[in-house]
Amino acid sequence: MKQLFPVSHVMGFVFSLVLSLVALTVVFYDMSYAMGMTILLITAFAQASVQLLMFMHMGESKDKVTLYTNIAYALFVGVFTILGSLLLLVWDI
């Protein structure tokens, strides 16, 4: 029965809740802009890592090169889309 209980998934869920609560404290406490953004960026990257490793099973595959290539490509497309939108809509270039 111990093998059937998903301990890593439960720990990932608890860690995700803790990270969400830490990010929520930025809203409730009067922090400076720099401190608030620093906390939010750190918790966002940690949350993304937990989601990829725990719930999307990134660490369980033998073909890691393909997985990391896909993540790098997705990040490239996301950054390209965001910067392209900013260039066109906000900066009017």
PDB file as gemmi writes it, atoms N, CA and C in Angstrom:
CRYST1    1.000    1.000    1.000  90.00  90.00  90.00 P 1                      
ATOM      1  N   MET A   1       0.832  -1.198   0.000  1.00  0.00           N  
ATOM      2  CA  MET A   1       0.000   0.000   0.000  1.00  0.00           C  
ATOM      3  C   MET A   1       0.872   1.254   0.000  1.00  0.00           C  
ATOM      4  N   LYS A   2       2.037   1.177   0.626  1.00  0.00           N  
ATOM      5  CA  LYS A   2       2.923   2.331   0.688  1.00  0.00           C  
ATOM      6  C   LYS A   2       3.398   2.740  -0.707  1.00  0.00           C  
ATOM      7  N   GLN A   3       3.550   1.796  -1.606  1.00  0.00           N  
ATOM      8  CA  GLN A   3       4.004   2.090  -2.958  1.00  0.00           C  
ATOM      9  C   GLN A   3       2.929   2.799  -3.766  1.00  0.00           C  
ATOM     10  N   LEU A   4       1.674   2.645  -3.403  1.00  0.00           N  
ATOM     11  CA  LEU A   4       0.575   3.249  -4.146  1.00  0.00           C  
ATOM     12  C   LEU A   4       0.313   4.700  -3.749  1.00  0.00           C  
ATOM     13  N   PHE A   5       0.778   5.136  -2.580  1.00  0.00           N  
ATOM     14  CA  PHE A   5       0.537   6.499  -2.116  1.00  0.00           C  
ATOM     15  C   PHE A   5       1.548   7.443  -2.765  1.00  0.00           C  
ATOM     16  N   PRO A   6       1.101   8.480  -3.449  1.00  0.00           N  
ATOM     17  CA  PRO A   6       2.014   9.384  -4.175  1.00  0.00           C  
ATOM     18  C   PRO A   6       2.627  10.445  -3.247  1.00  0.00           C  
ATOM     19  N   VAL A   7       3.626  10.060  -2.502  1.00  0.00           N  
ATOM     20  CA  VAL A   7       4.242  10.966  -1.529  1.00  0.00           C  
ATOM     21  C   VAL A   7       4.822  12.197  -2.225  1.00  0.00           C  
ATOM     22  N   SER A   8       5.503  11.993  -3.346  1.00  0.00           N  
ATOM     23  CA  SER A   8       6.125  13.136  -4.021  1.00  0.00           C  
ATOM     24  C   SER A   8       5.076  14.114  -4.546  1.00  0.00           C  
ATOM     25  N   HIS A   9       3.944  13.605  -4.982  1.00  0.00           N  
ATOM     26  CA  HIS A   9       2.887  14.495  -5.462  1.00  0.00           C  
ATOM     27  C   HIS A   9       2.270  15.295  -4.321  1.00  0.00           C  
ATOM     28  N   VAL A  10       2.087  14.662  -3.190  1.00  0.00           N  
ATOM     29  CA  VAL A  10       1.528  15.370  -2.030  1.00  0.00           C  
ATOM     30  C   VAL A  10       2.508  16.427  -1.542  1.00  0.00           C  
ATOM     31  N   MET A  11       3.792  16.083  -1.507  1.00  0.00           N  
ATOM     32  CA  MET A  11       4.802  17.058  -1.085  1.00  0.00           C  
ATOM     33  C   MET A  11       4.877  18.217  -2.090  1.00  0.00           C  
ATOM     34  N   GLY A  12       4.777  17.926  -3.373  1.00  0.00           N  
ATOM     35  CA  GLY A  12       4.759  18.980  -4.379  1.00  0.00           C  
ATOM     36  C   GLY A  12       3.553  19.886  -4.232  1.00  0.00           C  
ATOM     37  N   PHE A  13       2.401  19.299  -3.922  1.00  0.00           N  
ATOM     38  CA  PHE A  13       1.188  20.084  -3.715  1.00  0.00           C  
ATOM     39  C   PHE A  13       1.327  20.993  -2.492  1.00  0.00           C  
ATOM     40  N   VAL A  14       1.856  20.447  -1.404  1.00  0.00           N  
ATOM     41  CA  VAL A  14       2.052  21.247  -0.187  1.00  0.00           C  
ATOM     42  C   VAL A  14       3.051  22.372  -0.448  1.00  0.00           C  
ATOM     43  N   PHE A  15       4.131  22.058  -1.155  1.00  0.00           N  
ATOM     44  CA  PHE A  15       5.126  23.078  -1.468  1.00  0.00           C  
ATOM     45  C   PHE A  15       4.529  24.162  -2.374  1.00  0.00           C  
ATOM     46  N   SER A  16       3.661  23.774  -3.300  1.00  0.00           N  
ATOM     47  CA  SER A  16       2.986  24.751  -4.153  1.00  0.00           C  
ATOM     48  C   SER A  16       2.077  25.665  -3.333  1.00  0.00           C  
ATOM     49  N   LEU A  17       1.380  25.084  -2.359  1.00  0.00           N  
ATOM     50  CA  LEU A  17       0.533  25.906  -1.488  1.00  0.00           C  
ATOM     51  C   LEU A  17       1.362  26.888  -0.664  1.00  0.00           C  
ATOM     52  N   VAL A  18       2.488  26.423  -0.148  1.00  0.00           N  
ATOM     53  CA  VAL A  18       3.360  27.301   0.637  1.00  0.00           C  
ATOM     54  C   VAL A  18       3.889  28.442  -0.226  1.00  0.00           C  
ATOM     55  N   LEU A  19       4.321  28.121  -1.445  1.00  0.00           N  
ATOM     56  CA  LEU A  19       4.809  29.169  -2.346  1.00  0.00           C  
ATOM     57  C   LEU A  19       3.707  30.163  -2.699  1.00  0.00           C  
ATOM     58  N   SER A  20       2.500  29.688  -2.865  1.00  0.00           N  
ATOM     59  CA  SER A  20       1.378  30.586  -3.146  1.00  0.00           C  
ATOM     60  C   SER A  20       1.086  31.485  -1.959  1.00  0.00           C  
ATOM     61  N   LEU A  21       1.171  30.948  -0.757  1.00  0.00           N  
ATOM     62  CA  LEU A  21       0.963  31.769   0.441  1.00  0.00           C  
ATOM     63  C   LEU A  21       2.058  32.815   0.602  1.00  0.00           C  
ATOM     64  N   VAL A  22       3.295  32.451   0.284  1.00  0.00           N  
ATOM     65  CA  VAL A  22       4.395  33.416   0.353  1.00  0.00           C  
ATOM     66  C   VAL A  22       4.155  34.543  -0.653  1.00  0.00           C  
ATOM     67  N   ALA A  23       3.727  34.196  -1.854  1.00  0.00           N  
ATOM     68  CA  ALA A  23       3.436  35.221  -2.855  1.00  0.00           C  
ATOM     69  C   ALA A  23       2.247  36.076  -2.433  1.00  0.00           C  
ATOM     70  N   LEU A  24       1.279  35.490  -1.755  1.00  0.00           N  
ATOM     71  CA  LEU A  24       0.110  36.244  -1.298  1.00  0.00           C  
ATOM     72  C   LEU A  24       0.468  37.241  -0.196  1.00  0.00           C  
ATOM     73  N   THR A  25       1.489  36.946   0.591  1.00  0.00           N  
ATOM     74  CA  THR A  25       1.896  37.887   1.643  1.00  0.00           C  
ATOM     75  C   THR A  25       2.419  39.193   1.066  1.00  0.00           C  
ATOM     76  N   VAL A  26       2.887  39.161  -0.182  1.00  0.00           N  
ATOM     77  CA  VAL A  26       3.335  40.398  -0.820  1.00  0.00           C  
ATOM     78  C   VAL A  26       2.170  41.366  -0.941  1.00  0.00           C  
ATOM     79  N   VAL A  27       0.980  40.847  -1.169  1.00  0.00           N  
ATOM     80  CA  VAL A  27      -0.194  41.696  -1.328  1.00  0.00           C  
ATOM     81  C   VAL A  27      -0.614  42.280   0.020  1.00  0.00           C  
ATOM     82  N   PHE A  28      -0.542  41.482   1.072  1.00  0.00           N  
ATOM     83  CA  PHE A  28      -1.069  41.913   2.360  1.00  0.00           C  
ATOM     84  C   PHE A  28      -0.131  42.819   3.143  1.00  0.00           C  
ATOM     85  N   TYR A  29       1.173  42.683   2.936  1.00  0.00           N  
ATOM     86  CA  TYR A  29       2.126  43.525   3.668  1.00  0.00           C  
ATOM     87  C   TYR A  29       2.593  44.651   2.776  1.00  0.00           C  
ATOM     88  N   ASP A  30       2.820  45.773   3.375  1.00  0.00           N  
ATOM     89  CA  ASP A  30       3.245  46.955   2.638  1.00  0.00           C  
ATOM     90  C   ASP A  30       4.749  46.866   2.391  1.00  0.00           C  
ATOM     91  N   MET A  31       5.116  46.260   1.270  1.00  0.00           N  
ATOM     92  CA  MET A  31       6.526  46.091   0.923  1.00  0.00           C  
ATOM     93  C   MET A  31       6.895  47.082  -0.171  1.00  0.00           C  
ATOM     94  N   SER A  32       8.172  47.324  -0.277  1.00  0.00           N  
ATOM     95  CA  SER A  32       8.632  48.161  -1.377  1.00  0.00           C  
ATOM     96  C   SER A  32       8.450  47.410  -2.689  1.00  0.00           C  
ATOM     97  N   TYR A  33       8.461  48.143  -3.779  1.00  0.00           N  
ATOM     98  CA  TYR A  33       8.257  47.537  -5.091  1.00  0.00           C  
ATOM     99  C   TYR A  33       9.361  46.530  -5.402  1.00  0.00           C  
ATOM    100  N   ALA A  34      10.596  46.888  -5.105  1.00  0.00           N  
ATOM    101  CA  ALA A  34      11.731  46.014  -5.418  1.00  0.00           C  
ATOM    102  C   ALA A  34      11.664  44.721  -4.605  1.00  0.00           C  
ATOM    103  N   MET A  35      11.340  44.828  -3.335  1.00  0.00           N  
ATOM    104  CA  MET A  35      11.264  43.634  -2.498  1.00  0.00           C  
ATOM    105  C   MET A  35      10.100  42.744  -2.929  1.00  0.00           C  
ATOM    106  N   GLY A  36       8.963  43.341  -3.210  1.00  0.00           N  
ATOM    107  CA  GLY A  36       7.805  42.567  -3.636  1.00  0.00           C  
ATOM    108  C   GLY A  36       8.043  41.843  -4.943  1.00  0.00           C  
ATOM    109  N   MET A  37       8.636  42.531  -5.915  1.00  0.00           N  
ATOM    110  CA  MET A  37       8.916  41.892  -7.200  1.00  0.00           C  
ATOM    111  C   MET A  37       9.968  40.802  -7.067  1.00  0.00           C  
ATOM    112  N   THR A  38      10.949  40.993  -6.197  1.00  0.00           N  
ATOM    113  CA  THR A  38      11.963  39.963  -5.968  1.00  0.00           C  
ATOM    114  C   THR A  38      11.330  38.702  -5.399  1.00  0.00           C  
ATOM    115  N   ILE A  39      10.485  38.871  -4.408  1.00  0.00           N  
ATOM    116  CA  ILE A  39       9.807  37.714  -3.808  1.00  0.00           C  
ATOM    117  C   ILE A  39       8.911  37.031  -4.823  1.00  0.00           C  
ATOM    118  N   LEU A  40       8.166  37.806  -5.607  1.00  0.00           N  
ATOM    119  CA  LEU A  40       7.270  37.223  -6.604  1.00  0.00           C  
ATOM    120  C   LEU A  40       8.033  36.476  -7.696  1.00  0.00           C  
ATOM    121  N   LEU A  41       9.157  37.015  -8.149  1.00  0.00           N  
ATOM    122  CA  LEU A  41       9.947  36.327  -9.170  1.00  0.00           C  
ATOM    123  C   LEU A  41      10.550  35.027  -8.649  1.00  0.00           C  
ATOM    124  N   ILE A  42      11.059  35.054  -7.429  1.00  0.00           N  
ATOM    125  CA  ILE A  42      11.646  33.842  -6.847  1.00  0.00           C  
ATOM    126  C   ILE A  42      10.576  32.771  -6.658  1.00  0.00           C  
ATOM    127  N   THR A  43       9.426  33.160  -6.128  1.00  0.00           N  
ATOM    128  CA  THR A  43       8.370  32.167  -5.932  1.00  0.00           C  
ATOM    129  C   THR A  43       7.800  31.680  -7.268  1.00  0.00           C  
ATOM    130  N   ALA A  44       7.769  32.528  -8.283  1.00  0.00           N  
ATOM    131  CA  ALA A  44       7.269  32.100  -9.596  1.00  0.00           C  
ATOM    132  C   ALA A  44       8.191  31.061 -10.222  1.00  0.00           C  
ATOM    133  N   PHE A  45       9.493  31.285 -10.170  1.00  0.00           N  
ATOM    134  CA  PHE A  45      10.433  30.306 -10.726  1.00  0.00           C  
ATOM    135  C   PHE A  45      10.424  29.008  -9.925  1.00  0.00           C  
ATOM    136  N   ALA A  46      10.311  29.119  -8.612  1.00  0.00           N  
ATOM    137  CA  ALA A  46      10.239  27.906  -7.789  1.00  0.00           C  
ATOM    138  C   ALA A  46       8.947  27.139  -8.073  1.00  0.00           C  
ATOM    139  N   GLN A  47       7.859  27.864  -8.241  1.00  0.00           N  
ATOM    140  CA  GLN A  47       6.570  27.229  -8.552  1.00  0.00           C  
ATOM    141  C   GLN A  47       6.616  26.523  -9.909  1.00  0.00           C  
ATOM    142  N   ALA A  48       7.222  27.164 -10.897  1.00  0.00           N  
ATOM    143  CA  ALA A  48       7.350  26.542 -12.217  1.00  0.00           C  
ATOM    144  C   ALA A  48       8.212  25.285 -12.131  1.00  0.00           C  
ATOM    145  N   SER A  49       9.264  25.328 -11.346  1.00  0.00           N  
ATOM    146  CA  SER A  49      10.119  24.149 -11.185  1.00  0.00           C  
ATOM    147  C   SER A  49       9.370  23.003 -10.522  1.00  0.00           C  
ATOM    148  N   VAL A  50       8.604  23.320  -9.493  1.00  0.00           N  
ATOM    149  CA  VAL A  50       7.824  22.281  -8.810  1.00  0.00           C  
ATOM    150  C   VAL A  50       6.816  21.672  -9.779  1.00  0.00           C  
ATOM    151  N   GLN A  51       6.151  22.506 -10.556  1.00  0.00           N  
ATOM    152  CA  GLN A  51       5.160  21.989 -11.502  1.00  0.00           C  
ATOM    153  C   GLN A  51       5.802  21.083 -12.543  1.00  0.00           C  
ATOM    154  N   LEU A  52       6.950  21.496 -13.074  1.00  0.00           N  
ATOM    155  CA  LEU A  52       7.612  20.688 -14.095  1.00  0.00           C  
ATOM    156  C   LEU A  52       8.147  19.377 -13.536  1.00  0.00           C  
ATOM    157  N   LEU A  53       8.762  19.432 -12.380  1.00  0.00           N  
ATOM    158  CA  LEU A  53       9.410  18.231 -11.843  1.00  0.00           C  
ATOM    159  C   LEU A  53       8.431  17.275 -11.182  1.00  0.00           C  
ATOM    160  N   MET A  54       7.488  17.801 -10.417  1.00  0.00           N  
ATOM    161  CA  MET A  54       6.602  16.936  -9.648  1.00  0.00           C  
ATOM    162  C   MET A  54       5.379  16.465 -10.441  1.00  0.00           C  
ATOM    163  N   PHE A  55       4.735  17.376 -11.154  1.00  0.00           N  
ATOM    164  CA  PHE A  55       3.453  17.045 -11.757  1.00  0.00           C  
ATOM    165  C   PHE A  55       3.539  16.733 -13.246  1.00  0.00           C  
ATOM    166  N   MET A  56       4.571  17.205 -13.914  1.00  0.00           N  
ATOM    167  CA  MET A  56       4.716  16.897 -15.334  1.00  0.00           C  
ATOM    168  C   MET A  56       5.790  15.833 -15.558  1.00  0.00           C  
ATOM    169  N   HIS A  57       6.315  15.291 -14.497  1.00  0.00           N  
ATOM    170  CA  HIS A  57       7.230  14.147 -14.522  1.00  0.00           C  
ATOM    171  C   HIS A  57       8.463  14.405 -15.379  1.00  0.00           C  
ATOM    172  N   MET A  58       9.050  15.591 -15.263  1.00  0.00           N  
ATOM    173  CA  MET A  58      10.233  15.915 -16.058  1.00  0.00           C  
ATOM    174  C   MET A  58      11.430  15.048 -15.680  1.00  0.00           C  
ATOM    175  N   GLY A  59      11.561  14.692 -14.437  1.00  0.00           N  
ATOM    176  CA  GLY A  59      12.729  13.944 -14.002  1.00  0.00           C  
ATOM    177  C   GLY A  59      12.627  12.443 -14.214  1.00  0.00           C  
ATOM    178  N   GLU A  60      11.514  11.961 -14.726  1.00  0.00           N  
ATOM    179  CA  GLU A  60      11.306  10.522 -14.830  1.00  0.00           C  
ATOM    180  C   GLU A  60      11.638   9.951 -16.197  1.00  0.00           C  
ATOM    181  N   SER A  61      11.964  10.781 -17.160  1.00  0.00           N  
ATOM    182  CA  SER A  61      12.216  10.303 -18.516  1.00  0.00           C  
ATOM    183  C   SER A  61      13.708  10.075 -18.735  1.00  0.00           C  
ATOM    184  N   LYS A  62      14.034   9.148 -19.604  1.00  0.00           N  
ATOM    185  CA  LYS A  62      15.434   8.872 -19.922  1.00  0.00           C  
ATOM    186  C   LYS A  62      15.956   9.824 -20.986  1.00  0.00           C  
ATOM    187  N   ASP A  63      15.065  10.368 -21.827  1.00  0.00           N  
ATOM    188  CA  ASP A  63      15.461  11.268 -22.899  1.00  0.00           C  
ATOM    189  C   ASP A  63      15.368  12.718 -22.424  1.00  0.00           C  
ATOM    190  N   LYS A  64      16.330  13.144 -21.623  1.00  0.00           N  
ATOM    191  CA  LYS A  64      16.299  14.474 -21.029  1.00  0.00           C  
ATOM    192  C   LYS A  64      16.623  15.569 -22.044  1.00  0.00           C  
ATOM    193  N   VAL A  65      17.404  15.245 -23.070  1.00  0.00           N  
ATOM    194  CA  VAL A  65      17.781  16.254 -24.060  1.00  0.00           C  
ATOM    195  C   VAL A  65      16.542  16.776 -24.787  1.00  0.00           C  
ATOM    196  N   THR A  66      15.658  15.886 -25.168  1.00  0.00           N  
ATOM    197  CA  THR A  66      14.435  16.297 -25.858  1.00  0.00           C  
ATOM    198  C   THR A  66      13.544  17.123 -24.944  1.00  0.00           C  
ATOM    199  N   LEU A  67      13.426  16.734 -23.692  1.00  0.00           N  
ATOM    200  CA  LEU A  67      12.586  17.480 -22.755  1.00  0.00           C  
ATOM    201  C   LEU A  67      13.109  18.895 -22.547  1.00  0.00           C  
ATOM    202  N   TYR A  68      14.405  19.027 -22.326  1.00  0.00           N  
ATOM    203  CA  TYR A  68      14.968  20.350 -22.091  1.00  0.00           C  
ATOM    204  C   TYR A  68      14.985  21.190 -23.366  1.00  0.00           C  
ATOM    205  N   THR A  69      15.118  20.548 -24.507  1.00  0.00           N  
ATOM    206  CA  THR A  69      15.021  21.280 -25.775  1.00  0.00           C  
ATOM    207  C   THR A  69      13.611  21.826 -25.958  1.00  0.00           C  
ATOM    208  N   ASN A  70      12.608  21.038 -25.628  1.00  0.00           N  
ATOM    209  CA  ASN A  70      11.222  21.500 -25.731  1.00  0.00           C  
ATOM    210  C   ASN A  70      10.938  22.650 -24.776  1.00  0.00           C  
ATOM    211  N   ILE A  71      11.486  22.582 -23.571  1.00  0.00           N  
ATOM    212  CA  ILE A  71      11.295  23.680 -22.618  1.00  0.00           C  
ATOM    213  C   ILE A  71      11.987  24.940 -23.108  1.00  0.00           C  
ATOM    214  N   ALA A  72      13.205  24.808 -23.625  1.00  0.00           N  
ATOM    215  CA  ALA A  72      13.922  25.972 -24.146  1.00  0.00           C  
ATOM    216  C   ALA A  72      13.165  26.590 -25.319  1.00  0.00           C  
ATOM    217  N   TYR A  73      12.622  25.757 -26.189  1.00  0.00           N  
ATOM    218  CA  TYR A  73      11.844  26.260 -27.322  1.00  0.00           C  
ATOM    219  C   TYR A  73      10.578  26.982 -26.832  1.00  0.00           C  
ATOM    220  N   ALA A  74       9.905  26.414 -25.858  1.00  0.00           N  
ATOM    221  CA  ALA A  74       8.698  27.047 -25.316  1.00  0.00           C  
ATOM    222  C   ALA A  74       9.032  28.396 -24.676  1.00  0.00           C  
ATOM    223  N   LEU A  75      10.139  28.469 -23.947  1.00  0.00           N  
ATOM    224  CA  LEU A  75      10.557  29.741 -23.364  1.00  0.00           C  
ATOM    225  C   LEU A  75      10.883  30.768 -24.452  1.00  0.00           C  
ATOM    226  N   PHE A  76      11.558  30.314 -25.505  1.00  0.00           N  
ATOM    227  CA  PHE A  76      11.878  31.208 -26.615  1.00  0.00           C  
ATOM    228  C   PHE A  76      10.608  31.764 -27.255  1.00  0.00           C  
ATOM    229  N   VAL A  77       9.647  30.898 -27.526  1.00  0.00           N  
ATOM    230  CA  VAL A  77       8.398  31.342 -28.143  1.00  0.00           C  
ATOM    231  C   VAL A  77       7.653  32.298 -27.213  1.00  0.00           C  
ATOM    232  N   GLY A  78       7.635  31.999 -25.917  1.00  0.00           N  
ATOM    233  CA  GLY A  78       6.961  32.874 -24.963  1.00  0.00           C  
ATOM    234  C   GLY A  78       7.607  34.244 -24.878  1.00  0.00           C  
ATOM    235  N   VAL A  79       8.927  34.281 -24.767  1.00  0.00           N  
ATOM    236  CA  VAL A  79       9.634  35.565 -24.688  1.00  0.00           C  
ATOM    237  C   VAL A  79       9.477  36.339 -25.993  1.00  0.00           C  
ATOM    238  N   PHE A  80       9.591  35.655 -27.120  1.00  0.00           N  
ATOM    239  CA  PHE A  80       9.427  36.295 -28.422  1.00  0.00           C  
ATOM    240  C   PHE A  80       8.026  36.890 -28.564  1.00  0.00           C  
ATOM    241  N   THR A  81       7.022  36.177 -28.125  1.00  0.00           N  
ATOM    242  CA  THR A  81       5.644  36.665 -28.200  1.00  0.00           C  
ATOM    243  C   THR A  81       5.435  37.875 -27.300  1.00  0.00           C  
ATOM    244  N   ILE A  82       5.957  37.804 -26.082  1.00  0.00           N  
ATOM    245  CA  ILE A  82       5.787  38.922 -25.145  1.00  0.00           C  
ATOM    246  C   ILE A  82       6.518  40.166 -25.644  1.00  0.00           C  
ATOM    247  N   LEU A  83       7.787  39.991 -26.053  1.00  0.00           N  
ATOM    248  CA  LEU A  83       8.533  41.149 -26.536  1.00  0.00           C  
ATOM    249  C   LEU A  83       7.946  41.709 -27.826  1.00  0.00           C  
ATOM    250  N   GLY A  84       7.479  40.835 -28.711  1.00  0.00           N  
ATOM    251  CA  GLY A  84       6.832  41.310 -29.935  1.00  0.00           C  
ATOM    252  C   GLY A  84       5.565  42.092 -29.641  1.00  0.00           C  
ATOM    253  N   SER A  85       4.788  41.622 -28.676  1.00  0.00           N  
ATOM    254  CA  SER A  85       3.570  42.339 -28.292  1.00  0.00           C  
ATOM    255  C   SER A  85       3.905  43.694 -27.683  1.00  0.00           C  
ATOM    256  N   LEU A  86       4.936  43.723 -26.836  1.00  0.00           N  
ATOM    257  CA  LEU A  86       5.340  45.006 -26.250  1.00  0.00           C  
ATOM    258  C   LEU A  86       5.835  45.972 -27.319  1.00  0.00           C  
ATOM    259  N   LEU A  87       6.623  45.466 -28.257  1.00  0.00           N  
ATOM    260  CA  LEU A  87       7.130  46.335 -29.324  1.00  0.00           C  
ATOM    261  C   LEU A  87       5.992  46.947 -30.132  1.00  0.00           C  
ATOM    262  N   LEU A  88       5.010  46.151 -30.463  1.00  0.00           N  
ATOM    263  CA  LEU A  88       3.933  46.637 -31.313  1.00  0.00           C  
ATOM    264  C   LEU A  88       2.903  47.462 -30.551  1.00  0.00           C  
ATOM    265  N   LEU A  89       2.487  46.982 -29.392  1.00  0.00           N  
ATOM    266  CA  LEU A  89       1.351  47.615 -28.715  1.00  0.00           C  
ATOM    267  C   LEU A  89       1.733  48.721 -27.750  1.00  0.00           C  
ATOM    268  N   VAL A  90       2.856  48.589 -27.075  1.00  0.00           N  
ATOM    269  CA  VAL A  90       3.209  49.561 -26.043  1.00  0.00           C  
ATOM    270  C   VAL A  90       4.237  50.571 -26.545  1.00  0.00           C  
ATOM    271  N   TRP A  91       5.308  50.043 -27.136  1.00  0.00           N  
ATOM    272  CA  TRP A  91       6.404  50.947 -27.530  1.00  0.00           C  
ATOM    273  C   TRP A  91       6.199  51.522 -28.921  1.00  0.00           C  
ATOM    274  N   ASP A  92       5.224  51.034 -29.672  1.00  0.00           N  
ATOM    275  CA  ASP A  92       4.841  51.564 -30.985  1.00  0.00           C  
ATOM    276  C   ASP A  92       6.025  51.668 -31.953  1.00  0.00           C  
ATOM    277  N   ILE A  93       6.747  50.580 -32.052  1.00  0.00           N  
ATOM    278  CA  ILE A  93       7.916  50.555 -32.956  1.00  0.00           C  
ATOM    279  C   ILE A  93       7.537  49.860 -34.239  1.00  0.00           C  
TER     280      ILE A  93                                                      
END                                                                             
